[in-house]
Amino acid sequence: MKLVLTGAAGRLGSYLREPLAKLADTLVSSDIVEDIGTLYPGETYVRADLADADAIHALVEGADMVVHFGAIGDERPFETILGPNIIGCYNIWEAAYRHGVRRVVYASSIHAVGMYPKNERIGIDVPHRPDTFYGLAKCFAEDLARLYWEKRQVEAVCMRILSCAKVTNARALGSWLSYDDLVLLVTRAIDTPVTGFSIVYGVSNNDRAPVDNTAAHFLGFQPKDNAEVFAAEILAAAPPADPTDAGQFCQGGPFASVPLGESGTATMGIVDDRKR
Ligand SMILES: NC(=O)c1ccc[n+]([C@@H]2O[C@H](COP(=O)([O-])OP(=O)(O)OC[C@H]3O[C@@H](n4cnc5c(N)ncnc54)[C@H](O)[C@@H]3O)[C@@H](O)[C@H]2O)c1
């Protein structure tokens, strides 16, 4: 099996490269950066800009599946999001269709539905309710994925990842996806024989998970980690709760309260603990 991984130089990509290189016969890792360092056995690196259709078509040709993680990973002005996150997704799906790729495994986001209050415990079937231009691009990609399944039979697993990062704040007690559970979810999204068009949440087995992820059962995704182990320490240090702050009561966290175009991650204390 030949896999293409976009966003390979990113934080989540750094945890996916080694297991995907083991799972595939050939892994083609890709990103816009010059170099991603030492390659794993079976891995090659191709530099490509997601917004460059010719480059993406050349990248995807001959692949069985594409694991699409490349994107601007934060809120930015619409004009900045447009190329990598919107046109980039069109290029990936169109290339997948033209080159007979079976499935795209896609890093969607909770920010596609980030304005829902957390006490509604949403499933995968609620209407899109993005919190940012970044979230709007994820909505576009999910609809694109559905369109390419229904009209062109390209399968897709859209994983609405909540927050895959070291637990540093109270929101993450519900939203955490551990790196091990990320690898498990992506592996199941690849090795499940038939997925059609699917949406699942990317979240660990947290006591406080604010979403209903029963839709992920058919993938055999049984997350192993639970952020509750961090609860005592995190809650003791948490700032005073403000029930009027959308950033505290909505799924999207700070993305739900930032002005459009301004960084949502700036206040989240994300640790750059990428695998090196
Ligand atoms: N980290 C999370 O908690 C989280 C949550 C939900 C969704 N996601 C999604 O998961 C994916 C990976 O997230 P991450 O945290 O590793 O982000 P990251 O920023 O560390 O990685 C994204 C990678 O995409 C690459 N990229 C950006 N623009 C590009 C372009 N024009 N062409 C080619 N590559 C380009 C970057 O160079 C970077 O290496 C993203 O699609 C993100 O939206 C992440």
The ligand as a Gaussian input file, in Angstrom:
#p B3LYP/6-31G(d) Opt

LIG

0 1
 N       -3.573000      20.000000      16.852000
 C       -4.875000      19.902000      17.067000
 O       -5.328000      19.836000      18.213000
 C       -5.833000      19.873000      15.911000
 C       -7.214000      19.903000      16.168000
 C       -8.093000      19.828000      15.092000
 C       -7.623000      19.707000      13.810000
 N       -6.279000      19.722000      13.589000
 C       -5.805000      19.620000      12.206000
 O       -4.766000      18.666000      12.135000
 C       -3.828000      19.052000      11.136000
 C       -2.425000      19.083000      11.730000
 O       -2.420000      19.951000      12.847000
 P       -1.066000      20.292000      13.626000
 O       -1.457000      20.665000      15.010000
 O       -0.062000      19.228000      13.415000
 O       -0.642000      21.638000      12.877000
 P        0.811000      22.110000      12.390000
 O        0.676000      23.566000      12.071000
 O        1.850000      21.692000      13.356000
 O        0.997000      21.285000      11.037000
 C        0.410000      21.657000       9.823000
 C        1.435000      21.479000       8.713000
 O        0.836000      21.916000       7.480000
 C        1.848000      22.530000       6.730000
 N        1.310000      23.488000       5.756000
 C        0.779000      24.713000       6.000000
 N        0.503000      25.333000       4.848000
 C        0.868000      24.499000       3.848000
 C        0.827000      24.581000       2.429000
 N        0.365000      25.682000       1.795000
 N        1.278000      23.536000       1.725000
 C        1.756000      22.419000       2.337000
 N        1.811000      22.278000       3.673000
 C        1.374000      23.310000       4.421000
 C        2.723000      23.265000       7.755000
 O        4.018000      23.530000       7.240000
 C        2.702000      22.312000       8.925000
 O        3.858000      21.480000       8.957000
 C       -4.304000      20.397000      10.590000
 O       -5.099000      20.152000       9.427000
 C       -5.183000      20.920000      11.692000
 O       -6.171000      21.810000      11.196000
 C       -5.377000      19.802000      14.606000

